[in-house]
């Protein structure tokens, strides 16, 4: 149980390492395809619509009508899936389809798409980040690390890959290796507030409460709205040093 909780605490802040690919409602799909033959333009349309829906907080069902067609998220997901079948070598479309499948709770579909994408030439760091996240959620840190290390060889300056690699070591209790991976991520430009939080989790796992709370406080100085760090700081406030740091934020 503790490992599951720690996994979520560590991995959730990494979600920002890959692009949030979403979509919303759609017009008549046939009309859309005819009006926009370019596959990337078709994908852009879907992503923009869903982003608009996400910002509105809608449940994504019968949002609006165009060409007398009722719109919903399932139809858009199907349209992007269709795009991935039409253009099976378009990495951007495949990544979008994988993310949408994942967000729809279809992790196995997302995994298959990502595995296919990662066999294609070139670097695909965002795909590796999502694939490693799925592997870690399934309890396979070994698989996650293999995916990340392969992409690091292709994109050695991509900081988020190092952060995700640190997560695999963290989950296995290899804190020294996790700290080294985070140190490299920092040199590559990873944001300080996120690194402080991750380092805090490592110190907390090592029961160094004072250092952990100091790092959470540091993360909050850099990003005052960072809820995860605030929650960890309050959660450890039964320790005097942590309580003092928490009190300063009131």
N, C-alpha and C positions, 0 to 999 in steps of 0.2 A: 504493500500500500504506500509506504513512504517513497519508494522508488518512483511510483506512478505520479505522486504529487510533485516530487522534485523534477521529474521529466517535464511536466507542464510548466513549472515555474521557469525552467531554463530555456525551453524551446520557444514558448510563446513570444518573447521579445524578438526572436529571430525572424518572425513572420515578415517583418518589415524589410528583410534582406532581399526578398524577391518581389517583383511588381504585383500589385493587387489587380488581377485581371478579372473583371466582372462585366455583366451586361444586364439589360433591362427588358423593355418591351419591344415588340417589333411590328413593322408594317406587314402587309401582304408579302410573303417571302418570294413568291414568283416575281412580283413587281420589283422588289428590292434587287433580285439577282439581275433582272433585265436592265435596271437603271444603273447598277453598279457592278460591271463585269469583273473589275480588278479584285482579286481575292483579299488583298490587304485592306483595300477600301471597304469591302464588305465586312471584314472583321472589325475595322475601326467603327463602323456604324453600330454593330452589335455591342461593342464594348462601351461606346458613348451612351447608348440608350440605357444599359444596365447601371452604369455609374450614376446616371441621373436618377434612376429608380432607387438606388441604394441611398443616395443623399436625401431623398424624399421620405425614406422610411417606409415605403409601400411594401405590401406583401407580395408584390409582383404577380397580380392576377387581375385581369381585365382592367389594366391601368388606363389605357386610352385606345382609341380606334383610329385606324387609317385605312383607306381603301376598303372600308366596311369589314375589317378583320379584327377580331378580338385578340388581344395580345397577352402573352404570359411567358414566364421564364423558361418553361419546358420547351416551348417552340424555339426560343432563341438558342438554348443549349443544343437542341437538335440541329439547328441551322449551322452552328459552329462545328458540330460533329460532322455534318455533311461536308463542310469546307475541308475538314481534315482528311476526308475520304477522297475528295476531288483533288486535293493538293497535298499528297502524303509526304512530300519533301520540304514543305514550307515549315521551318522550325517555329516561327512565331505563331502560326495557326495551331500547330501541335501543342505548344506550351499553353496557349489560351484554352484549348479544349481540355487539356489535362487539369488545369486549375479549376475550370468549371465543373468537371466531373468530380473532382475532390470536394469542392464546396457543396455539391449536391449530395454528398455522402456516398459517392460511388468510387471508393478508394481503389478497388481492383481495376476498374477501367482506367483511372488516372495512372496507376502504376504501369499498366501495359503501354499506354501512350508514351510515358516518360522513358521507359526502357527502350522503346523504339527510337525516340528522339536522341537519346544519349549514345546510340550507335552511329549517328550521322556525323560526318566530318565537321571539324571545328569545335569550339568551346560552347558549352551550354550551361553556364553557371546557375541560372535561375531554375532550370530543370533539375539540376543536381541538388539544389537546396530543397525543392519540394520532394524529390525522390528520397532524399536522406531523412526528411521529416517523417514521411510515411514509414520508412524502415524503422526509425526510432520508436514510433508509435506502436509498431508491431513487436518491439523488443529486440530488434536485430541491429545492435550498434555496429557489429562487424560489417554488415552489408552497407549501412549508412556511411561508414568510414571509407570503404572501398570506393563508393561512388564519389565521395568528396575528394579523396586523394587523386583519383583519376582526373577530375576536373581541375584540381589545383595545378597539375602538370601542364594543363592547357591554358589556364588563366591564373598564373601565380600571383597576380596583383589584385585579385578579387577578394576584398577583405571579408565579406560575408561567408565565403567558403571556409575561412579560417575560424570564424566564430562558430559555425556549425560543426566543424571538426572538434573544436573545444568541447562542444556539447556531448559528443560521443565519448570523449575521455572522461568528462564529468560524470556521466551516467555509469561508467565502469569504476568510478572511484580513483581514477588516475589523475589526481589533481595537479601534480607537477606538469604533466604533459598538457593538461587543459590550460594552465596558466601560460605556458610557453606559446601555445597556439593563439591565445588572446593577446599576448604581447606582440606577436607578428601582425595580428589584425589591427592593433593600434598603430603600428608603424605604417600600415597600408591605408590608414585613414578612417578606420571604424570610429563611430562617435563615442566620445568619452563617457557619456551618461550610460550607454549600454555596456561598455566594458567594465565600468565601476560596478554596475549591477551584477554582471556575471562573476566578477571577482568576489563580490560580496557573497554570492551563493556558494562559491567554493570555500570561502572562509567560514561561512555558517556550517557547511557540511563537516568542516574540520573542528567545529565547536569553538572557534575563535570569535566569540560573540562581539567583543569590542571592535575588532577589525571589521567584521561583517557590517555592523551598524554604521561605522564610519564610512564605509564604501557606499552603503545605501544612501546615507546623508549626502555624500559627494555627488551621487547620481541625481539626487533631487535638487541640488544646487544648480546643476547643469540643465536639468529639465524638471521644473517644479510640478508639472502635471503628470509625472511618471507614477502611475497608480501602483504598479507592482512593487516598486521600491518603497513607496510610502507604506504599503501593506506589510512588507517584510519588516520595516522599521518598527511599526506599531506592534506587530506580532511578537517581536523580541523585547518589548518594553518592560517585561518583568525583570530584565537585567538593568542595573542602575545606569550604566553608560548609555545604553540604548534608550532608556526612558528619558534621560536628559536630552539626547538628540531629538527625540520625538517631541518633547515639550517645547523645544525651540521653534518648532514649525507651527505651533498653535497661534 
